[in-house]
Amino acid sequence: MQVTEEDGGRLNAFAREPRMQVMEADEVRTGGSKVLLIGGAVLVLLLVAVAAGIS
């Protein structure tokens, strides 16, 4: 963790961030990510339907 000292003597700590991973264009999504995407879309549609039904 990198710590710097600001004006006035205050300390400011910066977290160490993980290295970025670049996906290649030919990499495909796994089955789990597709299921998660579809499940999220279904959840949003259900929430919109419930909100419309309440109002």
C-alpha positions in Angstrom: 0.0 0.0 0.0 1.4 3.3 -1.0 1.1 6.1 1.6 1.7 9.8 0.8 1.7 12.8 3.1 -0.6 15.7 2.1 -0.3 19.4 3.1 -1.1 19.7 6.7 0.5 16.4 7.7 -2.4 14.1 6.8 -1.6 10.7 5.4 -3.3 9.4 2.3 -3.2 5.6 1.6 -3.7 4.2 -1.9 -4.7 0.5 -2.4 -2.7 -1.7 -4.7 -4.9 -2.6 -7.6 -4.8 -6.0 -9.4 -3.2 -6.3 -12.8 -5.7 -6.0 -15.7 -6.5 -9.0 -17.9 -7.2 -8.3 -21.5 -9.6 -10.8 -23.3 -8.8 -11.7 -26.8 -11.5 -11.3 -29.5 -11.6 -15.1 -30.1 -12.3 -16.0 -26.5 -15.9 -17.1 -25.8 -18.0 -16.6 -22.8 -18.4 -19.6 -20.5 -21.8 -21.2 -19.9 -21.9 -19.8 -16.4 -21.7 -16.2 -17.6 -24.5 -16.8 -20.1 -26.7 -18.2 -17.4 -26.0 -15.3 -15.1 -26.8 -12.8 -17.9 -30.1 -14.5 -18.8 -31.0 -14.8 -15.1 -30.3 -11.1 -14.5 -32.5 -10.2 -17.5 -35.3 -12.3 -16.2 -35.0 -10.8 -12.8 -35.2 -7.3 -14.2 -38.3 -8.2 -16.2 -40.0 -9.7 -13.2 -39.2 -6.6 -11.1 -40.7 -4.3 -13.8 -43.8 -6.5 -13.9 -44.2 -6.4 -10.2 -43.7 -2.6 -10.1 -46.3 -2.2 -12.9 -48.7 -4.5 -11.1 -48.4 -2.5 -7.9 -49.0 0.9 -9.6 
